[in-house]
Amino acid sequence: MAKIIVKQVRSKINRPQDQKRTLESLGLKKMNQVVEHEATPQILGMVRKVSHLISVEEVN
């Protein structure tokens, strides 16, 4: 399974509670924090939900 690197690039201040919880469930608690995940359908759905707050790169 492919891996992706997710980085929070925008603040979660003034965002709906569900978007804040999605960022936390991805493991992002601070700005510019980077986490690595498997590209499962569940993770990709969370990434799609907060795509305006994060940047995503695929790892080979």
Secondary structure, DSSP 4 states (H G I P E B T S, - for coil): --EEEEEE-S--TT--HHHHHHHHHTT--STT-EEEEE--HHHHHHHHHTTTTEEEEEE-
